[in-house]
Amino acid sequence: MNTPALMILGTASHAGKSLVTAGLGRIFSDDGLNVAPFKAQNMSLNSAATPDGREIGRAQALQAEACRVMPKAEMNPVLIKPSSDTGSQVILLGRVWGQVTASDYFEHRTEDLFPAVLESYRSLAAEHELILLEGAGSPAEINLREHDIVNMRMAHAAEAACILVGDIDRGGVFASLLGTMELLSPEDRARIRGFAINKFRGDLSLLLPGIETIERRMGIPCAGVIPYLRDHGLEEEDGVAIEDRRTPDRLWWEPRGPDGPLRVGVIAFPHMANFTDFDALAMESSVSLAFLEAARDVELCDVLILPGSKQTLDDLAWLRNRGFVDRIAAHPGVLIGICGGFQMMGRAIEDPLGVENAGLARTTAGLGLLPVRTVMRAEKTVRRAAGTAEGWGAPQFTGYEIHMGETVYGAGCAPFAHILREGDAAPVADGATAGAGRIWGTYVHGIFDDDTFRHAFLDAARRDCGLPPAPEYRPVTGQREARIDRWAAHLRQALDMNLIRGWIGVRA
């Protein structure tokens, strides 16, 4: 393949591959190159909808945005969405391909899928001047090497130069860098041209002797040390990031004064999907957002959110087993359901085809907070949408739908909003509302990303909870381009871009 390619590998998950790829995409785009991202296989519950109604990893959507190109299914041809510890739904080119066990996938299915991966890469390479490939996990997972389609096998197919990123924030960065190289075959090691150390804090002079030693041991140069950047405001790709998120124990241990922040609690389902739906809320100075795993913390919330779920029926059972149901029903504040959370808030969820349970049909009573019921369907709805909420002065919003179910409205049920799906001629009802607007649900992910909607919602929520108006609101969406530019500038300063350009044969 003749198109220049750079692959960003990591010593482990959450080393920063996704954001480094996004930042490099903006740098090369700023330099005048027509660049696009590519990740052959992504395992994530954090996904996004493309303009033509396909589903890809959320990280590739961000990377496309950073590259200033439209996201498309070929940028992430295989998306794996875990449904249990051993099973996953496989999305191929944006459509549901099947349900597989981990062993069946890695031992058999990868070979079935790799031709589509290669074809996707070739189509992107034909349209762009540079492809930035992202690896997955670590390329040194020797137990998976034989059937790997996302790391070194793809690097060889793309004839890509590779940079290895290590995360110093979690410790052991030199051991992880050297250990990764030692476990690779000589053929694979030859593809790795250099390394970078990510998330560094402290005195760089104390790190330099270690860098010099590891350069000699590995036989490749250090392309840069990337300082830790606080509050970059760009969504994380990996579920590992949830470990770093805020909890009530960390945030809400002190009594709140009358002018305190609005406390927003998001229930941390075991199969929570699209956790980045709430990043914009968390960035508001008038909001204190935490993820809840204990039912007792519900009473601390002003606003309680049931987020999206990959396994809605299982997570509903988890709510019951953990003692959440009675506390949710008694919650006096604002109650919200997003996608799967919205489905749970209805009267029932019916799964006649066993979509979520390996073909076994079941029906489960919902929380009964909204006069709707949901019927699971085999075909997944994946659409971008724009809508207008029915309350709070009818604020408009944009977002996307990704769900398996179809919701049936009960008599007299008021929709939360009306949305126009991309490609449709007329708007349709979305979600439902009850309790004079205090309880509501929607299928639209990313609804809080819209500044106009989020600010109108927060005004209403603070008023409903007896709090004074917020002193300020932040233009999170309006500043998104500036946040991407800030991250790119941070990377440009930290990395030896001339060295990296030399690896792939492109000029500034």
Kinemage of the C-alpha trace (Angstrom):
@kinemage 1
@onewidth
@group {chain A} dominant
@subgroup {mainchain}
@vectorlist {calphas} color= white
{ca met a 1} P 0.000 0.000 0.000
{ca asn a 2} L 1.500 3.333 -1.065
{ca thr a 3} L -0.356 5.736 1.248
{ca pro a 4} L 1.855 6.791 4.182
{ca ala a 5} L 0.680 5.314 7.464
{ca leu a 6} L 1.555 5.848 11.116
{ca met a 7} L 0.318 3.430 13.772
{ca ile a 8} L -0.034 4.502 17.395
{ca leu a 9} L 0.484 1.519 19.691
{ca gly a 10} L 0.305 1.405 23.479
{ca thr a 11} L 1.953 -0.639 26.174
{ca ala a 12} L -1.524 -1.229 27.667
{ca ser a 13} L -5.114 -0.066 27.500
{ca his a 14} L -5.639 3.552 28.544
{ca ala a 15} L -2.035 4.492 27.737
{ca gly a 16} L -3.440 7.371 25.700
{ca lys a 17} L -3.442 5.918 22.168
{ca ser a 18} L -6.835 7.337 21.219
{ca leu a 19} L -6.120 10.911 22.260
{ca val a 20} L -2.601 10.856 20.834
{ca thr a 21} L -4.101 9.691 17.533
{ca ala a 22} L -6.679 12.487 17.656
{ca gly a 23} L -4.040 15.097 18.453
{ca leu a 24} L -1.767 13.926 15.656
{ca gly a 25} L -4.740 14.014 13.308
{ca arg a 26} L -5.288 17.694 14.057
{ca ile a 27} L -1.557 18.436 13.727
{ca phe a 28} L -1.305 16.803 10.298
{ca ser a 29} L -4.573 18.411 9.193
{ca asp a 30} L -3.227 21.802 10.275
{ca asp a 31} L -0.137 21.044 8.193
{ca gly a 32} L -2.323 20.677 5.122
{ca leu a 33} L -2.559 16.890 4.823
{ca asn a 34} L -5.760 15.027 4.044
{ca val a 35} L -5.569 12.600 6.973
{ca ala a 36} L -7.990 9.999 8.351
{ca pro a 37} L -8.094 7.687 11.402
{ca phe a 38} L -8.419 3.897 11.331
{ca lys a 39} L -8.852 1.263 14.031
{ca ala a 40} L -9.378 -2.216 12.658
{ca gln a 41} L -11.032 -3.592 15.781
{ca asn a 42} L -12.311 -1.705 18.784
{ca met a 43} L -13.743 -3.183 21.982
{ca ser a 44} L -15.873 -0.514 23.605
{ca leu a 45} L -19.364 0.278 24.842
{ca asn a 46} L -18.760 3.895 23.873
{ca ser a 47} L -20.007 4.325 20.314
{ca ala a 48} L -21.239 6.986 17.907
{ca ala a 49} L -23.470 7.189 14.836
{ca thr a 50} L -22.099 8.172 11.441
{ca pro a 51} L -24.104 10.421 9.087
{ca asp a 52} L -25.264 7.387 7.095
{ca gly a 53} L -26.561 5.561 10.181
{ca arg a 54} L -23.626 3.263 10.961
{ca glu a 55} L -22.133 2.587 14.395
{ca ile a 56} L -18.436 3.085 15.162
{ca gly a 57} L -16.300 3.562 18.238
{ca arg a 58} L -16.642 6.953 19.888
{ca ala a 59} L -12.886 7.450 19.716
{ca gln a 60} L -12.854 7.151 15.932
{ca ala a 61} L -15.631 9.737 15.699
{ca leu a 62} L -13.509 12.126 17.783
{ca gln a 63} L -10.428 11.348 15.687
{ca ala a 64} L -12.338 12.039 12.470
{ca glu a 65} L -13.461 15.352 13.940
{ca ala a 66} L -9.860 16.176 14.813
{ca cys a 67} L -8.795 15.261 11.246
{ca arg a 68} L -11.623 17.458 9.889
{ca val a 69} L -13.211 14.578 7.958
{ca met a 70} L -16.639 12.984 8.205
{ca pro a 71} L -16.755 9.810 10.316
{ca lys a 72} L -17.522 6.620 8.405
{ca ala a 73} L -17.833 2.938 9.180
{ca glu a 74} L -14.579 2.084 7.382
{ca met a 75} L -12.658 3.965 10.074
{ca asn a 76} L -13.654 1.268 12.585
{ca pro a 77} L -14.776 -1.769 10.588
{ca val a 78} L -15.064 -4.096 13.596
{ca leu a 79} L -16.616 -2.869 16.837
{ca ile a 80} L -16.972 -5.340 19.698
{ca lys a 81} L -19.527 -4.462 22.376
{ca pro a 82} L -19.189 -6.723 25.443
{ca ser a 83} L -22.458 -8.117 26.784
{ca ser a 84} L -20.915 -10.326 29.492
{ca asp a 85} L -17.489 -11.391 30.735
{ca thr a 86} L -17.267 -13.929 27.903
{ca gly a 87} L -19.693 -12.757 25.196
{ca ser a 88} L -19.994 -9.757 22.885
{ca gln a 89} L -22.016 -8.270 20.082
{ca val a 90} L -19.929 -7.768 16.950
{ca ile a 91} L -20.597 -4.761 14.714
{ca leu a 92} L -19.190 -5.083 11.185
{ca leu a 93} L -19.040 -1.928 9.074
{ca gly a 94} L -21.564 -0.272 11.348
{ca arg a 95} L -24.163 -3.073 11.369
{ca val a 96} L -24.829 -5.910 13.811
{ca trp a 97} L -22.946 -8.975 12.533
{ca gly a 98} L -23.567 -11.429 15.347
{ca gln a 99} L -23.183 -12.464 18.975
{ca val a 100} L -20.023 -14.420 19.816
{ca thr a 101} L -18.102 -15.792 22.754
{ca ala a 102} L -14.594 -14.517 23.342
{ca ser a 103} L -12.973 -17.840 22.503
{ca asp a 104} L -15.009 -18.331 19.324
{ca tyr a 105} L -14.207 -14.802 18.163
{ca phe a 106} L -10.461 -14.942 18.649
{ca glu a 107} L -10.034 -18.537 17.483
{ca his a 108} L -12.293 -18.424 14.423
{ca arg a 109} L -14.160 -15.217 13.616
{ca thr a 110} L -11.220 -12.842 13.213
{ca glu a 111} L -10.161 -14.678 10.082
{ca asp a 112} L -13.682 -14.274 8.691
{ca leu a 113} L -13.601 -10.536 9.364
{ca phe a 114} L -10.079 -9.624 8.311
{ca pro a 115} L -10.861 -9.355 4.558
{ca ala a 116} L -13.477 -6.681 5.352
{ca val a 117} L -10.930 -4.918 7.560
{ca leu a 118} L -8.388 -4.852 4.733
{ca glu a 119} L -10.948 -3.635 2.216
{ca ser a 120} L -11.977 -0.847 4.598
{ca tyr a 121} L -8.378 0.225 5.016
{ca arg a 122} L -7.740 0.198 1.266
{ca ser a 123} L -10.787 2.379 0.616
{ca leu a 124} L -9.630 4.938 3.190
{ca ala a 125} L -6.057 4.867 1.916
{ca ala a 126} L -7.293 5.566 -1.622
{ca glu a 127} L -9.119 8.692 -0.433
{ca his a 128} L -6.503 10.225 1.885
{ca glu a 129} L -2.860 11.260 1.911
{ca leu a 130} L -2.102 9.825 5.365
{ca ile a 131} L -3.750 7.210 7.599
{ca leu a 132} L -3.324 7.209 11.374
{ca leu a 133} L -3.923 3.702 12.678
{ca glu a 134} L -4.654 3.052 16.333
{ca gly a 135} L -3.757 -0.221 17.990
{ca ala a 136} L -5.720 -1.936 20.747
{ca gly a 137} L -4.535 -2.868 24.215
{ca ser a 138} L -0.942 -3.956 23.782
{ca pro a 139} L 0.740 -5.470 20.707
{ca ala a 140} L 2.569 -7.844 23.076
{ca glu a 141} L -0.494 -9.862 24.101
{ca ile a 142} L 1.215 -13.045 22.948
{ca asn a 143} L -1.775 -15.240 23.777
{ca leu a 144} L -3.773 -13.420 21.062
{ca arg a 145} L -0.957 -12.842 18.560
{ca glu a 146} L -1.898 -15.623 16.132
{ca his a 147} L -5.311 -14.142 15.328
{ca asp a 148} L -4.622 -10.466 16.027
{ca ile a 149} L -6.134 -8.194 13.383
{ca val a 150} L -5.701 -4.786 15.005
{ca asn a 151} L -2.054 -4.434 16.064
{ca met a 152} L 1.035 -5.766 14.269
{ca arg a 153} L -0.814 -7.750 11.611
{ca met a 154} L -2.521 -4.557 10.534
{ca ala a 155} L 0.745 -2.604 10.816
{ca his a 156} L 2.372 -4.966 8.329
{ca ala a 157} L -0.632 -4.873 6.006
{ca ala a 158} L -0.556 -1.061 5.965
{ca glu a 159} L 3.253 -0.923 5.841
{ca ala a 160} L 2.962 1.475 8.768
{ca ala a 161} L 5.685 3.034 10.843
{ca cys a 162} L 4.781 2.561 14.511
{ca ile a 163} L 5.211 4.640 17.636
{ca leu a 164} L 4.841 2.935 21.036
{ca val a 165} L 3.151 5.008 23.769
{ca gly a 166} L 3.762 4.253 27.444
{ca asp a 167} L 1.754 5.632 30.381
{ca ile a 168} L 4.051 6.859 33.135
{ca asp a 169} L 1.125 7.922 35.333
{ca arg a 170} L 0.384 4.290 36.236
{ca gly a 171} L 4.017 3.477 36.996
{ca gly a 172} L 6.552 1.082 35.506
{ca val a 173} L 6.779 2.857 32.163
{ca phe a 174} L 10.331 1.762 31.335
{ca ala a 175} L 9.593 -1.870 32.160
{ca ser a 176} L 6.405 -1.784 30.100
{ca leu a 177} L 8.161 -0.225 27.099
{ca leu a 178} L 11.096 -2.642 27.172
{ca gly a 179} L 8.905 -5.627 28.008
{ca thr a 180} L 6.631 -4.891 25.074
{ca met a 181} L 9.570 -4.800 22.667
{ca glu a 182} L 11.123 -7.960 24.111
{ca leu a 183} L 7.898 -9.926 23.590
{ca leu a 184} L 7.561 -8.915 19.936
{ca ser a 185} L 9.051 -10.909 17.093
{ca pro a 186} L 12.042 -9.379 15.253
{ca glu a 187} L 9.746 -8.673 12.296
{ca asp a 188} L 7.298 -6.787 14.519
{ca arg a 189} L 10.028 -4.888 16.374
{ca ala a 190} L 11.362 -3.598 13.058
{ca arg a 191} L 8.084 -1.733 12.489
{ca ile a 192} L 8.426 0.279 15.732
{ca arg a 193} L 10.472 3.373 14.957
{ca gly a 194} L 10.299 5.111 18.322
{ca phe a 195} L 8.430 5.574 21.579
{ca ala a 196} L 6.760 8.326 23.588
{ca ile a 197} L 6.078 8.657 27.288
{ca asn a 198} L 2.603 9.964 28.107
{ca lys a 199} L 1.017 11.693 31.142
{ca phe a 200} L 4.283 12.863 32.706
{ca arg a 201} L 4.247 15.024 35.854
{ca gly a 202} L 7.334 16.327 37.559
{ca asp a 203} L 10.914 17.339 36.800
{ca leu a 204} L 11.911 16.175 33.320
{ca ser a 205} L 15.613 16.240 34.232
{ca leu a 206} L 15.004 13.349 36.641
{ca leu a 207} L 13.482 11.289 33.827
{ca leu a 208} L 16.186 11.868 31.204
{ca pro a 209} L 18.734 9.277 32.492
{ca gly a 210} L 16.060 6.598 32.265
{ca ile a 211} L 15.125 7.673 28.744
{ca glu a 212} L 18.755 7.507 27.633
{ca thr a 213} L 19.132 4.018 29.093
{ca ile a 214} L 15.942 2.702 27.558
{ca glu a 215} L 16.819 4.183 24.158
{ca arg a 216} L 20.048 2.152 24.221
{ca arg a 217} L 18.280 -1.005 25.407
{ca met a 218} L 15.466 -0.744 22.854
{ca gly a 219} L 17.566 0.603 19.993
{ca ile a 220} L 14.987 3.235 19.032
{ca pro a 221} L 14.643 6.950 19.890
{ca cys a 222} L 12.253 8.672 22.248
{ca ala a 223} L 9.963 10.867 20.157
{ca gly a 224} L 8.877 12.909 23.137
{ca val a 225} L 7.572 13.149 26.676
{ca ile a 226} L 3.958 14.317 26.823
{ca pro a 227} L 3.151 16.231 30.025
{ca tyr a 228} L -0.083 15.392 31.824
{ca leu a 229} L -2.766 17.796 30.623
{ca arg a 230} L -5.536 18.433 33.120
{ca asp a 231} L -9.084 19.143 32.005
{ca his a 232} L -8.429 18.582 28.317
{ca gly a 233} L -12.186 18.149 27.932
{ca leu a 234} L -11.999 15.416 25.275
{ca glu a 235} L -13.878 12.182 25.790
{ca glu a 236} L -12.045 9.052 26.820
{ca glu a 237} L -12.255 5.937 24.654
{ca asp a 238} L -11.733 3.181 27.161
{ca gly a 239} L -13.966 1.927 29.967
{ca val a 240} L -10.820 1.864 32.119
{ca ala a 241} L -11.291 5.624 32.370
{ca ile a 242} L -14.352 5.032 34.564
{ca glu a 243} L -11.978 3.910 37.309
{ca asp a 244} L -10.705 7.492 37.471
{ca arg a 245} L -14.132 9.076 37.546
{ca arg a 246} L -15.617 10.808 40.500
{ca thr a 247} L -17.677 9.097 43.189
{ca pro a 248} L -20.019 10.457 45.898
{ca asp a 249} L -17.502 9.464 48.583
{ca arg a 250} L -14.909 11.747 47.000
{ca leu a 251} L -17.207 14.656 46.178
{ca trp a 252} L -20.219 14.807 48.457
{ca trp a 253} L -18.883 14.106 51.931
{ca glu a 254} L -19.399 17.706 53.075
{ca pro a 255} L -22.851 19.267 53.654
{ca arg a 256} L -23.822 21.521 50.769
{ca gly a 257} L -24.627 25.168 51.290
{ca pro a 258} L -27.651 26.908 49.752
{ca asp a 259} L -25.553 28.167 46.822
{ca gly a 260} L -23.774 24.868 46.234
{ca pro a 261} L -23.514 22.972 42.960
{ca leu a 262} L -26.303 20.845 41.552
{ca arg a 263} L -25.544 17.257 42.510
{ca val a 264} L -25.995 14.968 39.518
{ca gly a 265} L -25.732 11.226 40.111
{ca val a 266} L -25.310 8.767 37.237
{ca ile a 267} L -25.967 5.139 38.163
{ca ala a 268} L -22.915 3.106 37.120
{ca phe a 269} L -24.534 0.056 35.569
{ca pro a 270} L -22.256 -2.964 35.049
{ca his a 271} L -22.975 -2.670 31.308
{ca met a 272} L -23.146 1.123 31.141
{ca ala a 273} L -22.833 2.387 27.563
{ca asn a 274} L -21.760 5.804 26.299
{ca phe a 275} L -20.575 7.120 29.645
{ca thr a 276} L -19.262 10.190 27.829
{ca asp a 277} L -22.883 11.384 27.521
{ca phe a 278} L -22.263 13.236 30.784
{ca asp a 279} L -18.859 14.820 30.205
{ca ala a 280} L -20.328 18.207 29.283
{ca leu a 281} L -22.472 18.246 32.438
{ca ala a 282} L -19.422 17.474 34.552
{ca met a 283} L -17.547 20.400 32.989
{ca glu a 284} L -20.071 22.935 34.300
{ca ser a 285} L -18.811 24.749 37.411
{ca ser a 286} L -22.362 24.768 38.804
{ca val a 287} L -22.577 20.945 38.670
{ca ser a 288} L -21.018 18.251 40.827
{ca leu a 289} L -21.396 14.954 38.950
{ca ala a 290} L -20.633 11.528 40.399
{ca phe a 291} L -21.121 7.901 39.366
{ca leu a 292} L -23.172 5.842 41.824
{ca glu a 293} L -22.723 2.170 42.658
{ca ala a 294} L -24.445 2.153 46.078
{ca ala a 295} L -28.207 2.673 46.450
{ca arg a 296} L -27.734 4.744 49.605
{ca asp a 297} L -26.159 7.519 47.514
{ca val a 298} L -29.414 8.182 45.636
{ca glu a 299} L -30.658 10.374 48.473
{ca leu a 300} L -27.645 12.674 48.022
{ca cys a 301} L -28.605 13.531 44.428
{ca asp a 302} L -30.598 16.453 43.118
{ca val a 303} L -30.672 14.870 39.666
{ca leu a 304} L -30.548 11.111 39.192
{ca ile a 305} L -29.730 9.680 35.745
{ca leu a 306} L -30.161 6.126 34.491
{ca pro a 307} L -27.692 5.984 31.574
{ca gly a 308} L -27.540 3.799 28.492
{ca ser a 309} L -26.920 0.079 28.836
{ca lys a 310} L -25.671 -2.647 26.513
{ca gln a 311} L -27.650 -5.236 28.535
{ca thr a 312} L -30.777 -3.383 29.622
{ca leu a 313} L -32.593 -6.342 31.209
{ca asp a 314} L -29.514 -7.504 33.101
{ca asp a 315} L -28.790 -4.011 34.400
{ca leu a 316} L -32.431 -3.634 35.441
{ca ala a 317} L -32.063 -6.842 37.443
{ca trp a 318} L -28.872 -5.407 38.953
{ca leu a 319} L -30.833 -2.311 40.064
{ca arg a 320} L -33.299 -4.540 41.886
{ca asn a 321} L -30.644 -6.743 43.454
{ca arg a 322} L -28.668 -3.735 44.706
{ca gly a 323} L -31.692 -2.103 46.363
{ca phe a 324} L -32.010 0.854 43.997
{ca val a 325} L -35.645 0.491 42.949
{ca asp a 326} L -37.429 1.794 46.059
{ca arg a 327} L -34.934 4.642 46.440
{ca ile a 328} L -35.410 5.662 42.795
{ca ala a 329} L -39.196 5.639 43.187
{ca ala a 330} L -38.961 7.815 46.311
{ca his a 331} L -36.450 10.250 44.823
{ca pro a 332} L -37.920 13.764 45.122
{ca gly a 333} L -35.603 15.413 42.615
{ca val a 334} L -35.239 15.142 38.855
{ca leu a 335} L -35.222 11.639 37.309
{ca ile a 336} L -33.804 11.043 33.819
{ca gly a 337} L -33.336 7.989 31.637
{ca ile a 338} L -31.102 7.908 28.562
{ca cys a 339} L -31.684 5.130 25.996
{ca gly a 340} L -31.590 1.887 28.016
{ca gly a 341} L -32.226 3.889 31.171
{ca phe a 342} L -35.327 5.345 29.519
{ca gln a 343} L -36.505 1.828 28.670
{ca met a 344} L -36.062 0.744 32.296
{ca met a 345} L -38.235 3.626 33.495
{ca gly a 346} L -41.253 2.299 31.583
{ca arg a 347} L -43.825 -0.276 32.640
{ca ala a 348} L -42.257 -3.285 30.936
{ca ile a 349} L -39.468 -4.446 28.642
{ca glu a 350} L -40.342 -7.301 26.320
{ca asp a 351} L -37.687 -9.330 24.521
{ca pro a 352} L -39.650 -11.849 22.445
{ca leu a 353} L -36.672 -12.743 20.229
{ca gly a 354} L -34.145 -13.059 23.034
{ca val a 355} L -32.063 -10.239 21.573
{ca glu a 356} L -30.295 -9.720 24.913
{ca asn a 357} L -30.372 -13.304 26.123
{ca ala a 358} L -28.952 -15.638 23.453
{ca gly a 359} L -32.317 -16.257 21.827
{ca leu a 360} L -34.261 -16.878 25.041
{ca ala a 361} L -37.423 -14.768 25.218
{ca arg a 362} L -38.272 -12.925 28.419
{ca thr a 363} L -40.399 -10.047 29.679
{ca thr a 364} L -39.474 -7.946 32.698
{ca ala a 365} L -41.456 -5.358 34.611
{ca gly a 366} L -39.934 -1.898 34.414
{ca leu a 367} L -39.742 0.748 37.125
{ca gly a 368} L -43.179 2.114 36.187
{ca leu a 369} L -42.080 5.747 36.222
{ca leu a 370} L -43.186 6.470 32.646
{ca pro a 371} L -46.349 5.216 30.840
{ca val a 372} L -44.473 3.340 28.099
{ca arg a 373} L -43.337 -0.187 27.344
{ca thr a 374} L -40.462 -1.314 25.142
{ca val a 375} L -40.256 -4.236 22.738
{ca met a 376} L -36.772 -5.377 21.753
{ca arg a 377} L -36.239 -5.802 18.014
{ca ala a 378} L -33.556 -7.661 16.071
{ca glu a 379} L -32.568 -4.611 14.038
{ca lys a 380} L -30.643 -1.832 15.728
{ca thr a 381} L -31.639 1.817 15.256
{ca val a 382} L -28.550 3.933 14.528
{ca arg a 383} L -29.355 7.494 13.491
{ca arg a 384} L -28.179 11.018 14.065
{ca ala a 385} L -31.020 13.258 15.158
{ca ala a 386} L -31.926 16.846 15.950
{ca gly a 387} L -34.853 17.705 18.168
{ca thr a 388} L -36.829 20.184 20.205
{ca ala a 389} L -37.787 19.492 23.801
{ca glu a 390} L -41.402 20.134 24.800
{ca gly a 391} L -40.549 22.013 28.017
{ca trp a 392} L -38.218 24.728 29.368
{ca gly a 393} L -38.879 27.070 26.472
{ca ala a 394} L -38.509 24.344 23.816
{ca pro a 395} L -34.689 24.226 23.599
{ca gln a 396} L -33.224 22.499 20.582
{ca phe a 397} L -30.593 19.783 20.672
{ca thr a 398} L -28.638 17.367 18.513
{ca gly a 399} L -27.403 13.854 19.192
{ca tyr a 400} L -27.744 10.297 17.992
{ca glu a 401} L -29.747 7.131 18.620
{ca ile a 402} L -28.193 3.676 19.107
{ca his a 403} L -30.681 1.130 20.480
{ca met a 404} L -32.353 -2.207 19.818
{ca gly a 405} L -35.827 -1.510 21.215
{ca glu a 406} L -39.011 0.158 20.002
{ca thr a 407} L -41.040 2.060 22.593
{ca val a 408} L -44.835 1.908 22.642
{ca tyr a 409} L -46.668 4.835 24.258
{ca gly a 410} L -49.502 4.363 26.728
{ca ala a 411} L -52.706 6.362 26.581
{ca gly a 412} L -52.159 10.059 27.232
{ca cys a 413} L -48.374 9.730 27.377
{ca ala a 414} L -46.593 12.977 26.569
{ca pro a 415} L -43.355 12.717 24.544
{ca phe a 416} L -40.255 14.391 25.878
{ca ala a 417} L -39.359 15.847 22.488
{ca his a 418} L -39.866 15.635 18.769
{ca ile a 419} L -36.817 14.688 16.735
{ca leu a 420} L -35.924 14.703 13.067
{ca arg a 421} L -33.724 11.745 12.239
{ca glu a 422} L -31.114 12.199 9.558
{ca gly a 423} L -32.596 11.016 6.274
{ca asp a 424} L -36.253 11.335 7.362
{ca ala a 425} L -38.722 13.883 6.016
{ca ala a 426} L -40.819 14.432 9.137
{ca pro a 427} L -40.146 14.571 12.884
{ca val a 428} L -41.249 11.806 15.254
{ca ala a 429} L -41.943 11.656 18.983
{ca asp a 430} L -39.032 10.773 21.244
{ca gly a 431} L -38.961 9.760 24.872
{ca ala a 432} L -41.619 10.452 27.453
{ca thr a 433} L -42.242 12.731 30.397
{ca ala a 434} L -44.221 12.588 33.629
{ca gly a 435} L -44.415 14.269 37.016
{ca ala a 436} L -44.931 17.738 35.548
{ca gly a 437} L -41.648 17.398 33.679
{ca arg a 438} L -39.615 16.242 36.682
{ca ile a 439} L -39.337 12.706 35.255
{ca trp a 440} L -38.294 12.198 31.654
{ca gly a 441} L -36.475 9.900 29.291
{ca thr a 442} L -35.052 10.028 25.780
{ca tyr a 443} L -33.350 7.767 23.261
{ca val a 444} L -30.937 10.516 22.212
{ca his a 445} L -27.320 10.124 23.273
{ca gly a 446} L -25.203 13.267 23.469
{ca ile a 447} L -28.182 15.435 24.339
{ca phe a 448} L -26.260 17.217 27.098
{ca asp a 449} L -23.453 18.134 24.704
{ca asp a 450} L -25.644 20.839 23.217
{ca asp a 451} L -24.978 24.096 25.077
{ca thr a 452} L -28.465 25.532 24.542
{ca phe a 453} L -30.244 22.422 25.766
{ca arg a 454} L -27.898 21.793 28.681
{ca his a 455} L -28.192 25.326 30.019
{ca ala a 456} L -32.004 25.290 29.742
{ca phe a 457} L -32.100 21.942 31.534
{ca leu a 458} L -29.790 23.111 34.322
{ca asp a 459} L -31.863 26.265 34.858
{ca ala a 460} L -34.983 24.140 35.254
{ca ala a 461} L -33.290 21.492 37.411
{ca arg a 462} L -31.832 24.029 39.823
{ca arg a 463} L -35.213 25.711 40.101
{ca asp a 464} L -36.988 22.383 40.725
{ca cys a 465} L -34.442 21.495 43.415
{ca gly a 466} L -34.744 24.852 45.208
{ca leu a 467} L -31.335 26.132 44.171
{ca pro a 468} L -30.617 29.661 42.946
{ca pro a 469} L -29.684 30.233 39.288
{ca ala a 470} L -26.158 29.277 38.337
{ca pro a 471} L -23.758 32.250 38.307
{ca glu a 472} L -22.366 31.133 34.942
{ca tyr a 473} L -22.616 28.458 32.280
{ca arg a 474} L -19.837 27.213 30.068
{ca pro a 475} L -19.988 27.069 26.245
{ca val a 476} L -18.688 23.498 26.170
{ca thr a 477} L -19.803 22.780 22.605
{ca gly a 478} L -18.721 26.179 21.352
{ca gln a 479} L -15.253 25.614 22.761
{ca arg a 480} L -14.830 22.082 21.423
{ca glu a 481} L -12.660 23.086 18.495
{ca ala a 482} L -10.508 25.119 20.844
{ca arg a 483} L -10.076 22.072 23.117
{ca ile a 484} L -8.956 19.914 20.197
{ca asp a 485} L -6.560 22.670 19.097
{ca arg a 486} L -5.226 22.992 22.641
{ca trp a 487} L -4.519 19.261 22.848
{ca ala a 488} L -2.856 19.304 19.421
{ca ala a 489} L -0.674 22.242 20.406
{ca his a 490} L 0.264 20.404 23.594
{ca leu a 491} L 1.327 17.366 21.552
{ca arg a 492} L 3.165 19.437 18.943
{ca gln a 493} L 5.269 20.992 21.679
{ca ala a 494} L 6.009 17.643 23.343
{ca leu a 495} L 6.741 15.451 20.312
{ca asp a 496} L 9.574 15.614 17.797
{ca met a 497} L 7.323 16.048 14.779
{ca asn a 498} L 10.256 16.234 12.356
{ca leu a 499} L 11.369 12.808 13.546
{ca ile a 500} L 7.843 11.401 13.145
{ca arg a 501} L 7.423 12.957 9.701
{ca gly a 502} L 10.686 11.357 8.659
{ca trp a 503} L 9.357 7.910 9.587
{ca ile a 504} L 6.386 8.268 7.236
{ca gly a 505} L 7.967 10.404 4.527
{ca val a 506} L 5.756 13.495 4.769
{ca arg a 507} L 6.740 17.136 5.099
{ca ala a 508} L 5.185 19.984 7.047
